[in-house]
């Protein structure tokens, strides 16, 4: 099963948890940390995450979560068929989870990811620039993908 993924950067995590809990019919989060919270809902089928990590407020990125390697390969083939620049990551740690994923950016500059979660992780993630814990941007594509714009 594929599930839509939306990640929103928020100013106040507690207020946002309260709001989204109500929005999702009092559904409890699947993951809650001091700087991050996630709901994996079936109605609607969405992996909805919020974080308070100093990033620009609002939609951080969107994507599609998959459950199998076959589904991940299918999504990566869709990126390739659309002739989009793609950054792949294997066994990366982000959002308190270890995942295999791929990133692209649409012509408007919206970051898209497709990913398969492998297991939970004790830290938010690591920056690609260093081995230190990331301040804000472990879950975003690199500049070469971000720089993509429509060819028209």
CORZI-V647553 format. One record per residue. N is the residue number from 1. RES is the residue in one letter. SS is DSSP state (@ for helix, = for strand, . for the rest). PHI is phi as a letter, one per 20 degrees, with the letter a starting at -180 (NA if undefined). NEAR is the number of other C-alpha atoms within 8 Angstrom. Layout:
n=N res=RES ss=SS phi=PHI near=NEAR
n=N res=RES ss=SS phi=PHI near=NEAR
This chain:
n=1 res=X ss=. phi=NA near=4
n=2 res=X ss=. phi=e near=8
n=3 res=X ss== phi=c near=10
n=4 res=X ss== phi=f near=11
n=5 res=X ss== phi=c near=12
n=6 res=X ss== phi=c near=13
n=7 res=X ss== phi=c near=12
n=8 res=X ss== phi=d near=12
n=9 res=X ss== phi=e near=15
n=10 res=X ss=. phi=c near=11
n=11 res=X ss=. phi=e near=6
n=12 res=X ss=. phi=c near=7
n=13 res=X ss=@ phi=f near=12
n=14 res=X ss=@ phi=f near=6
n=15 res=X ss=@ phi=f near=7
n=16 res=X ss=@ phi=f near=10
n=17 res=X ss=@ phi=g near=9
n=18 res=X ss=@ phi=f near=8
n=19 res=X ss=@ phi=f near=8
n=20 res=X ss=@ phi=f near=8
n=21 res=X ss=@ phi=g near=12
n=22 res=X ss=@ phi=f near=9
n=23 res=X ss=@ phi=g near=7
n=24 res=X ss=. phi=e near=7
n=25 res=X ss=. phi=m near=6
n=26 res=X ss=. phi=m near=7
n=27 res=X ss=. phi=f near=8
n=28 res=X ss=. phi=e near=6
n=29 res=X ss=. phi=f near=10
n=30 res=X ss=. phi=f near=8
n=31 res=X ss== phi=c near=8
n=32 res=X ss== phi=b near=8
n=33 res=X ss=. phi=c near=6
n=34 res=X ss=. phi=f near=4
n=35 res=X ss=. phi=c near=8
n=36 res=X ss== phi=b near=13
n=37 res=X ss== phi=b near=13
n=38 res=X ss== phi=b near=12
n=39 res=X ss== phi=d near=13
n=40 res=X ss== phi=d near=10
n=41 res=X ss== phi=e near=9
n=42 res=X ss== phi=d near=6
n=43 res=X ss=. phi=c near=5
n=44 res=X ss=. phi=f near=5
n=45 res=X ss== phi=f near=9
n=46 res=X ss== phi=b near=13
n=47 res=X ss== phi=d near=13
n=48 res=X ss== phi=d near=11
n=49 res=X ss== phi=c near=12
n=50 res=X ss== phi=c near=13
n=51 res=X ss== phi=b near=12
n=52 res=X ss=. phi=d near=12
n=53 res=X ss=. phi=c near=8
n=54 res=X ss=. phi=n near=7
n=55 res=X ss=. phi=f near=9
n=56 res=X ss=. phi=g near=6
n=57 res=X ss=. phi=f near=9
n=58 res=X ss== phi=o near=7
n=59 res=X ss== phi=f near=9
n=60 res=X ss== phi=e near=12
n=61 res=X ss== phi=a near=12
n=62 res=X ss== phi=c near=13
n=63 res=X ss== phi=a near=11
n=64 res=X ss== phi=c near=11
n=65 res=X ss== phi=e near=13
n=66 res=X ss== phi=c near=13
n=67 res=X ss=. phi=d near=10
n=68 res=X ss=. phi=c near=7
n=69 res=X ss=@ phi=f near=7
n=70 res=X ss=@ phi=f near=6
n=71 res=X ss=@ phi=f near=10
n=72 res=X ss=@ phi=f near=14
n=73 res=X ss=@ phi=f near=8
n=74 res=X ss=@ phi=f near=8
n=75 res=X ss=@ phi=f near=9
n=76 res=X ss=@ phi=f near=10
n=77 res=X ss=@ phi=f near=8
n=78 res=X ss=@ phi=f near=8
n=79 res=X ss=@ phi=g near=12
n=80 res=X ss=@ phi=f near=10
n=81 res=X ss=@ phi=f near=7
n=82 res=X ss=. phi=e near=6
n=83 res=X ss=. phi=l near=6
n=84 res=X ss=. phi=e near=10
n=85 res=X ss=. phi=f near=10
n=86 res=X ss=. phi=c near=10
n=87 res=X ss== phi=d near=10
n=88 res=X ss== phi=d near=8
n=89 res=X ss== phi=c near=8
n=90 res=X ss== phi=d near=7
n=91 res=X ss== phi=m near=8
n=92 res=X ss== phi=e near=10
n=93 res=X ss== phi=d near=13
n=94 res=X ss== phi=b near=13
n=95 res=X ss=. phi=l near=9
n=96 res=X ss=. phi=m near=11
n=97 res=X ss== phi=b near=15
n=98 res=X ss== phi=e near=13
n=99 res=X ss== phi=b near=14
n=100 res=X ss== phi=d near=13
n=101 res=X ss== phi=b near=13
n=102 res=X ss== phi=c near=12
n=103 res=X ss== phi=c near=14
n=104 res=X ss== phi=b near=15
n=105 res=X ss== phi=c near=15
n=106 res=X ss=. phi=f near=12
n=107 res=X ss=. phi=g near=8
n=108 res=X ss=. phi=e near=7
n=109 res=X ss=. phi=n near=9
n=110 res=X ss=. phi=e near=9
n=111 res=X ss== phi=f near=14
n=112 res=X ss== phi=c near=11
n=113 res=X ss== phi=c near=12
n=114 res=X ss== phi=c near=14
n=115 res=X ss== phi=b near=13
n=116 res=X ss== phi=c near=13
n=117 res=X ss== phi=f near=12
n=118 res=X ss== phi=e near=9
n=119 res=X ss== phi=a near=7
n=120 res=X ss== phi=f near=8
n=121 res=X ss=. phi=c near=9
n=122 res=X ss=. phi=f near=6
n=123 res=X ss=. phi=c near=10
n=124 res=X ss=. phi=f near=12
n=125 res=X ss== phi=r near=13
n=126 res=X ss== phi=c near=12
n=127 res=X ss=. phi=f near=12
n=128 res=X ss=. phi=f near=6
n=129 res=X ss=. phi=e near=4
n=130 res=X ss=. phi=b near=6
n=131 res=X ss=. phi=e near=7
n=132 res=X ss=. phi=f near=6
n=133 res=X ss== phi=f near=9
n=134 res=X ss=. phi=f near=10
n=135 res=X ss=. phi=f near=8
n=136 res=X ss=. phi=b near=7
n=137 res=X ss=. phi=c near=8
n=138 res=X ss=. phi=f near=11
n=139 res=X ss=. phi=d near=6
n=140 res=X ss=. phi=b near=8
n=141 res=X ss=. phi=f near=11
n=142 res=X ss=. phi=f near=7
n=143 res=X ss=@ phi=g near=6
n=144 res=X ss=@ phi=f near=6
n=145 res=X ss=@ phi=e near=13
n=146 res=X ss=@ phi=f near=11
n=147 res=X ss=. phi=f near=6
n=148 res=X ss=. phi=f near=11
n=149 res=X ss=. phi=c near=8
n=150 res=X ss=. phi=g near=7
n=151 res=X ss=. phi=e near=3
n=152 res=X ss=. phi=e near=2
